[in-house]
Amino acid sequence: MWATTLLVKALKLDAEAKAKINTKLTFTDADEIPAGSVGYVAVALEKGLIKGFENNTFRPNAPVTRAQLVHYWIVQMIKWLETTQ
C-alpha cells in the first residue's frame, strides 16, 4: 500500500489522486484499502503502474517484496524513457 502511494506522490500526481478519492475499486479486497489511499490506487491503476494480483486482489496489508518494488520502478523508468525520445 505504502509503495503505491509513494510512487504516485513521486510522480507528482497527488492532486489527481485526491480527486479520485471516491473511486470504486473493483478488487475483491477493496474494502481493506484505507479511504485516504483509494485515489492513489486508482491513479496507479489508471497509469498502468500496478495491476493487482491474478485473483483480483490488491492485498493492501501484505508486505511488498523487493521484486515488486523493482517492477514498479522499472515500469516507470521505461515510460519515462519512451517520453523523452
Backbone torsions as a table, in degrees:
resi	resn	phi	psi	omega
1	MET	NA	-50.3	-178.4
2	TRP	-62.3	-34.0	-178.4
3	ALA	-66.4	-38.9	178.1
4	THR	-65.1	-46.1	178.9
5	THR	-62.0	-44.3	179.7
6	LEU	-61.1	-43.5	-179.4
7	LEU	-63.2	-45.1	179.7
8	VAL	-64.1	-40.9	177.7
9	LYS	-66.2	-40.7	-179.9
10	ALA	-61.7	-30.7	178.9
11	LEU	-86.2	4.8	178.6
12	LYS	59.1	43.6	179.9
13	LEU	-109.4	23.8	-179.0
14	ASP	-55.6	-47.0	-177.4
15	ALA	-61.4	-41.5	178.6
16	GLU	-64.3	-41.7	179.5
17	ALA	-64.5	-42.0	179.9
18	LYS	-66.0	-31.9	178.2
19	ALA	-71.0	-20.3	-177.4
20	LYS	-103.9	20.0	-175.8
21	ILE	-59.5	-26.8	-178.5
22	ASN	-99.5	14.1	179.6
23	THR	-62.9	139.2	175.7
24	LYS	-90.8	108.6	178.9
25	LEU	-83.2	147.5	-174.4
26	THR	-98.2	3.6	176.6
27	PHE	-63.5	145.0	-179.7
28	THR	-67.4	-20.7	177.6
29	ASP	-108.0	25.7	-177.9
30	ALA	-58.4	-29.4	179.9
31	ASP	-67.2	-13.2	178.0
32	GLU	-89.1	-8.8	179.4
33	ILE	-82.4	123.4	-179.9
34	PRO	-57.0	141.8	-176.8
35	ALA	-53.7	-38.4	-179.4
36	GLY	-71.4	-10.8	-177.9
37	SER	-105.4	-9.4	-176.3
38	VAL	-56.4	-44.9	-179.5
39	GLY	-63.0	-36.7	178.8
40	TYR	-66.5	-41.1	177.7
41	VAL	-66.2	-42.6	-179.8
42	ALA	-60.5	-44.1	179.8
43	VAL	-66.4	-43.4	179.9
44	ALA	-61.8	-39.1	176.2
45	LEU	-65.5	-47.6	-178.2
46	GLU	-59.9	-38.0	-178.5
47	LYS	-84.7	-2.0	178.5
48	GLY	76.4	21.3	-179.1
49	LEU	-82.5	-27.6	178.6
50	ILE	-136.5	163.0	178.1
51	LYS	-129.5	-26.8	-169.6
52	GLY	90.2	-170.4	-176.6
53	PHE	-102.7	165.9	-175.8
54	GLU	-56.5	-30.1	-176.4
55	ASN	-93.1	22.4	178.3
56	ASN	62.2	36.4	173.4
57	THR	-114.3	160.0	176.4
58	PHE	-107.3	-30.7	179.9
59	ARG	57.8	59.6	-175.8
60	PRO	-64.9	-21.3	-178.4
61	ASN	-99.7	-0.2	180.0
62	ALA	-82.3	148.0	176.0
63	PRO	-64.3	147.8	177.2
64	VAL	-91.4	130.9	-179.9
65	THR	-83.7	161.9	175.6
66	ARG	-60.6	-38.6	-179.8
67	ALA	-61.7	-40.8	178.8
68	GLN	-65.5	-42.8	178.1
69	LEU	-62.1	-44.2	179.0
70	VAL	-61.5	-41.9	177.9
71	HIS	-57.7	-48.4	179.6
72	TYR	-55.0	-46.9	-175.7
73	TRP	-71.8	-36.4	178.1
74	ILE	-66.3	-43.9	178.1
75	VAL	-57.3	-45.5	-178.8
76	GLN	-66.8	-40.4	179.5
77	MET	-62.9	-41.4	178.3
78	ILE	-62.4	-45.0	179.2
79	LYS	-62.2	-41.6	178.8
80	TRP	-63.1	-44.3	179.2
81	LEU	-62.0	-39.1	-180.0
82	GLU	-64.9	-30.9	-178.8
83	THR	-84.5	-15.5	-177.3
84	THR	-99.4	-0.4	-177.7
85	GLN	-98.0	NA	NA
